[in-house]
Each structure stands twice: as structure tokens, then as C-alpha cells.
Amino acid sequence: MIWHPLILAVLVCDALSLLLVLSSVGVVLQVILNWDETSSSEGQLKLESRFEAALLQNMMAFALFSAATFLMIYSLSSVLHHAIPGAMCGTGVMEAMGSHGKRFLITRLLTLTVFYIAFVFFQNSRSVPLGGKQVTTAKVLALILPVLVLSLIESFQAYQQIDFSAPVDCCSALLDRINTSASASWIGAEQWPPALTSWGSPCCALALTGIWTFFKKARWTLIPTVALWILCSYALLIHHLLPYHYGVLEHHCHWCVFDAKYHFQGYVVFGSMLYVLWVVLRVLLQEKVWCKTQPVKHLLYPLMAFYVFSSWPALWWYLTSGTWLQ
């Protein structure tokens, strides 16, 4: 294993976030066991002030862990593949990590989601101090430590597993195979109508569900609609739109688009999808006042960013060449 400065930066941010969470565990457990919002005793007042500090510590840990995750994705997609024989992007780095690669990505996303849920409850407790949700917030905070420890273990093992001397099969092997095989998944003129239909239908359903949620306050209806939108959008992005980013048929790698060669568009495209998922999660957890005014704005911006950054290479290709990639 090579201790690259980016790897060290990720591990340091992870360690600091773990220290912040560990320093607040005692207060969180006291809130779960001894919280009494009807009491005005000295002990209760001290516990409230300590719990406020613990909340801030966990939010700082959230910021550090988010920064570490961003640096981790950047190191995988733009830096570490230069040191691995045969690797062109993060796909080669993930292959060098072996079975730990997917596990540490999943655990980091899970940890970010738990942190985000705690952040939503933190905002609820700040906006409604007497709302009686402090114990619920403390229970969510108690979930952070186990998932964070699991994520850090998987991250360390994944980085340690990287073999910088063994060659890997990455997109270079894929590009070599393209020259000798027939293309089976491209989006030509005859495939645009079904592709746009499969993509546009969930978008319309998402818009209608948002309107229904706004007027009827049936927040749970957003769950299946957003799940359908994410699945269809991801399928169309990977199988049809990414080749226009690369200008190569059947190049469906979702790591290359994070590279500087393609203007880091992967951060916007996949980040928008994750943000939409988090907005729906926040709609389910947030106070009704927020749900009446904020979800439309918070859904509109990432949706627009996703559509623009994922589709413009295909449109630009057609405008400049007069034909679709085939």
C-alpha cells in the first residue's frame, strides 16, 4: 500500500469525525436515559446545554466525514488510477480493492445517510426547541457510532487492499473489445422515442406526485415515485447518455465521468440523484411547515442540474455532427 497524501487526508478526516462522535456518546446516552423536558432542575439544564454541544459536535463530524468522502471519490477517480497498471479511472482502483471496494462505498453512503437524518432532526430541534424530539434525536445520534466505525474499518481495509503492482482490467480492456465486437447498446434515432418515454414517464410521475404531496400532504407517495425515477434515470444515463460524454460506443463506465478530462460532471450528475433522494427523506422526517414551502425548490434545482449535465453532450453531438452516435 502507498500512503498517498489524499489517502492520509481521508483517514485523518475520518479519525477526527470519529473522535467528535465518541466525545458526544456519553451525553447522548444520558439524554436517552434521563431526559425530562418537564423538569427545570439544575441537572436538566446542564444536560440541555451539554446536549446542544453534542449536537454541534456531531454536525462537525458530519462535515468532516462528507469532506473525507469527497476526497475519497476524487482520489479514486482522478489520482490513484495513475499508480495502478492498466487502470484508466476509478473502475481499475475498485478492481484493485477487490471485494472491499463495493462494501466500503455502501457503508460510506449508509453513514452519510444516517448523518443526514441526524442533521434533519437537529434542525427540527433548533426550529422547535420545545417539540419534544430531543430523545428521538439522541437515538438517531446513537446510531451514528456503529455505522461510522464499520465504515472506517471498511475504508481502511479497502485502501490497504490496493495492490499498486498488479495490473487490472479497466476501461482500456473495454475499449479494446469494442473494436472487435458489434455495438449492442447505443442510442440511435430509432431508439430516442422509447428512451425518452422510459425517462420522461417517471419525471412526469415525480412532478404529479410532488403536486399531490403539496396539496394532499400524502408524503409517503414520494417514495415509490422517486425510486422509479432513480432507477430509470440511472439506466438511461449509464446505457445511453454516458457514451456521448466519452464519444465512444458502449463505454458505460460511471467512474470516468468523475475525471477532470470530462470536467468533473459526475459529481453534479450523481450528486443530484443523491440529493433528490435526501430531499425525499427530509420530506418524510421534516416538520409540516418546511414540507409546505421548501420541497419544490429543493427538488427543482437538482433535477434541472441532472437533466442539463447528463443530456447536453448528446444534444451537442447531434447539433455539431447532424447524427446520433452509432
C-alpha positions in Angstrom: 0.0 0.0 0.0 1.2 3.5 -0.9 0.3 6.2 1.7 -0.7 8.8 -0.8 -1.4 12.3 0.7 -5.1 12.1 -0.4 -5.4 8.7 1.4 -3.9 10.2 4.5 -6.2 13.2 4.3 -9.2 10.9 4.1 -8.1 8.8 7.1 -7.3 12.0 9.1 -10.8 13.4 8.4 -12.4 10.1 9.3 -10.4 9.9 12.5 -11.4 13.4 13.5 -15.1 12.7 12.8 -14.8 9.5 14.9 -13.2 11.4 17.8 -16.0 14.0 17.7 -18.7 11.3 17.7 -17.0 9.4 20.5 -16.8 12.5 22.7 -20.5 13.0 22.5 -21.6 9.4 23.1 -21.8 9.8 26.9 -24.1 12.9 26.6 -26.3 11.2 24.0 -26.8 8.1 26.3 -27.7 10.4 29.2 -30.3 12.1 27.1 -31.8 8.8 26.1 -31.9 7.6 29.7 -32.5 10.7 31.8 -34.2 13.4 29.7 -37.1 15.1 31.3 -38.4 18.1 29.4 -40.9 18.9 32.2 -38.1 19.4 34.7 -36.4 22.7 35.3 -33.7 21.3 37.7 -30.1 22.3 37.5 -29.2 18.8 36.3 -31.7 19.0 33.4 -30.5 22.5 32.4 -26.9 21.3 32.4 -27.9 18.2 30.3 -29.7 20.5 27.8 -26.6 22.6 27.3 -24.3 19.6 27.0 -26.7 18.0 24.5 -26.6 21.2 22.4 -22.8 20.9 22.4 -23.1 17.2 21.4 -25.4 18.1 18.5 -22.9 20.6 17.2 -20.0 18.1 17.6 -22.0 15.5 15.5 -22.7 18.1 12.8 -19.0 18.9 12.7 -18.3 15.2 12.4 -20.9 15.1 9.5 -19.0 17.9 7.7 -15.6 16.2 8.2 -17.0 12.8 7.0 -18.6 14.4 4.0 -15.3 16.1 3.1 -13.5 12.8 3.5 -16.0 11.1 1.2 -15.5 13.8 -1.4 -11.7 13.4 -1.2 -12.1 9.6 -1.4 -14.2 9.8 -4.6 -11.7 12.3 -6.1 -8.7 10.0 -5.2 -10.4 7.0 -6.7 -11.5 8.7 -10.0 -8.7 11.2 -10.6 -5.5 10.3 -8.8 -4.9 6.7 -7.6 -5.5 5.1 -11.0 -2.3 6.7 -12.3 -0.3 4.4 -10.0 -2.1 1.1 -10.9 -1.0 -0.7 -14.1 -3.9 -0.9 -16.6 -6.2 1.4 -14.7 -7.8 4.4 -16.5 -10.3 5.5 -13.9 -11.9 4.6 -10.6 -13.1 1.2 -12.1 -9.5 0.0 -12.1 -9.0 1.2 -8.5 -12.1 -0.5 -7.3 -11.0 -3.7 -9.0 -7.6 -3.4 -7.2 -9.5 -3.2 -3.9 -11.2 -6.5 -4.6 -14.3 -7.3 -2.6 -13.7 -4.4 -0.2 -14.4 -1.8 -2.8 -18.1 -2.1 -3.1 -18.5 -2.7 0.7 -16.7 0.5 1.7 -18.7 2.6 -0.8 -22.0 1.2 0.5 -21.0 1.7 4.2 -19.9 5.3 3.5 -23.2 6.1 1.8 -25.1 4.4 4.7 -23.1 6.5 7.2 -23.8 9.7 5.2 -27.5 8.9 5.2 -27.6 8.4 9.0 -25.6 11.6 9.5 -28.1 13.4 7.3 -31.1 12.0 9.2 -29.4 13.3 12.4 -29.0 16.7 10.7 -32.7 16.8 9.9 -33.6 16.1 13.5 -31.0 18.6 14.6 -32.7 21.3 12.5 -36.1 20.2 13.9 -34.9 20.6 17.4 -33.5 24.0 16.7 -36.6 25.3 14.9 -39.0 23.8 17.6 -37.0 23.7 20.9 -40.0 22.5 22.9 -41.1 20.0 20.3 -40.2 17.0 22.5 -38.0 15.4 19.9 -34.7 15.6 21.8 -34.9 11.9 22.8 -35.6 10.8 19.2 -32.7 12.9 18.0 -30.5 11.3 20.6 -31.5 7.9 19.5 -30.6 8.8 15.9 -27.2 10.1 17.1 -26.6 6.8 18.9 -26.9 5.0 15.5 -24.0 7.1 14.1 -21.2 5.5 16.1 -21.7 1.8 14.9 -22.1 2.6 11.3 -19.3 5.1 11.4 -16.9 2.6 12.9 -18.0 0.0 10.3 -17.4 2.5 7.5 -13.9 3.4 8.8 -12.9 -0.2 9.1 -14.1 -1.0 5.6 -12.4 2.2 4.2 -9.1 1.3 5.8 -9.2 -2.3 4.6 -10.1 -1.2 1.1 -7.2 1.2 0.9 -4.9 -1.4 2.4 -6.1 -4.0 -0.1 -4.9 -1.9 -3.1 -2.1 -3.6 -5.0 -0.2 -1.0 -6.9 2.0 -3.6 -8.7 -0.7 -5.9 -10.1 -2.3 -5.0 -13.4 -6.1 -4.6 -13.7 -8.6 -4.8 -16.4 -10.2 -1.3 -16.7 -11.9 0.7 -19.4 -8.8 0.1 -21.6 -9.7 -3.5 -21.9 -13.3 -2.4 -22.7 -12.1 -0.1 -25.5 -10.0 -2.8 -27.0 -13.0 -5.2 -27.1 -15.2 -2.5 -28.8 -13.0 -2.6 -31.9 -13.7 -6.3 -32.4 -17.4 -6.6 -31.3 -20.7 -5.3 -32.6 -22.3 -2.5 -30.7 -25.4 -3.7 -28.8 -26.3 -0.7 -26.7 -26.3 2.7 -28.4 -29.0 5.3 -28.8 -29.7 6.0 -32.4 -32.5 7.9 -34.0 -34.9 5.0 -33.7 -34.1 4.4 -30.0 -34.7 8.0 -28.8 -38.5 7.8 -28.5 -38.6 4.7 -26.2 -35.6 6.0 -24.3 -37.2 9.4 -23.7 -40.5 7.7 -22.9 -38.9 5.5 -20.3 -37.1 8.5 -18.8 -39.9 11.1 -19.1 -42.7 9.0 -17.6 -41.1 8.8 -14.2 -40.3 12.5 -14.4 -43.9 13.3 -15.0 -44.9 10.9 -12.3 -42.5 12.6 -9.9 -43.9 16.1 -10.8 -47.5 14.9 -10.3 -46.6 13.2 -7.0 -45.0 16.4 -5.8 -48.1 18.4 -6.6 -50.3 15.7 -4.9 -48.0 15.9 -1.9 -48.2 19.6 -1.8 -52.0 19.8 -1.8 -52.9 16.5 -0.1 -49.9 16.2 2.2 -49.5 12.5 1.3 -45.8 12.5 1.8 -45.4 8.7 1.6 -46.3 8.7 -2.1 -43.0 10.2 -3.0 -41.1 7.1 -2.0 -42.1 4.7 -4.9 -42.1 7.6 -7.4 -38.6 8.7 -6.6 -37.4 5.1 -6.5 -38.8 4.6 -10.0 -37.3 7.9 -11.2 -33.8 7.0 -9.9 -33.8 3.5 -11.5 -35.0 4.7 -14.9 -32.7 7.8 -14.9 -29.7 5.7 -13.8 -30.4 3.1 -16.5 -30.7 5.7 -19.3 -27.7 7.6 -18.1 -25.4 4.5 -18.0 -26.6 2.8 -21.1 -27.4 5.7 -23.4 -26.1 9.1 -22.4 -22.6 8.4 -20.9 -21.3 7.2 -24.4 -21.9 10.8 -25.6 -19.8 12.1 -22.8 -16.9 9.9 -23.8 -17.6 9.9 -27.6 -17.2 6.1 -27.7 -19.8 3.5 -28.2 -20.5 1.0 -25.4 -18.4 3.0 -23.0 -20.7 2.9 -20.0 -18.3 3.5 -17.1 -19.7 5.6 -14.3 -16.3 6.4 -12.9 -14.7 8.1 -15.9 -17.2 10.9 -15.8 -15.8 12.0 -12.5 -12.4 12.7 -14.1 -11.1 16.1 -15.0 -11.0 15.1 -18.6 -14.8 15.2 -18.6 -15.0 18.3 -16.4 -15.9 16.5 -13.2 -19.5 16.2 -14.4 -20.0 13.0 -12.4 -20.1 15.0 -9.2 -23.1 17.0 -10.5 -25.0 14.2 -12.1 -24.7 11.5 -9.4 -24.7 14.1 -6.7 -28.0 15.4 -8.0 -29.5 12.0 -7.8 -28.3 11.5 -4.2 -29.6 15.0 -3.3 -33.1 14.2 -4.7 -33.1 11.0 -2.5 -32.2 13.0 0.5 -34.8 15.7 -0.1 -37.5 13.0 -0.2 -36.1 11.5 3.0 -36.2 15.0 4.6 -39.8 15.5 3.4 -40.7 12.3 5.4 -38.9 13.5 8.5 -39.2 17.3 8.5 -41.8 19.4 10.1 -45.0 20.2 8.2 -44.1 23.9 7.9 -41.0 23.0 5.9 -42.9 20.5 3.7 -45.3 23.2 2.6 -42.8 25.6 1.2 -39.3 24.0 0.6 -39.5 20.6 -1.2 -40.5 22.1 -4.6 -37.4 24.4 -4.6 -35.1 21.7 -3.3 -36.3 19.2 -5.8 -36.3 21.5 -8.8 -32.7 22.6 -8.7 -31.1 19.1 -8.5 -33.5 17.8 -11.2 -32.5 20.7 -13.5 -28.8 20.1 -12.8 -29.2 16.4 -13.5 -31.0 16.9 -16.8 -28.7 19.6 -18.1 -25.4 17.9 -17.2 -26.4 14.4 -18.3 -28.1 15.4 -21.6 -26.1 18.3 -23.1 -23.3 16.1 -24.6 -25.9 14.1 -26.6 -27.6 17.3 -27.9 -24.2 18.9 -28.6 -23.1 15.8 -30.6 -26.3 15.9 -32.7 -26.0 19.7 -33.3 -22.4 19.5 -34.4 -22.4 16.2 -36.4 -26.0 16.1 -37.6 -26.4 12.5 -36.5 -26.6 10.4 -33.4 -23.7 8.3 -32.1 -23.8 4.9 -33.9 
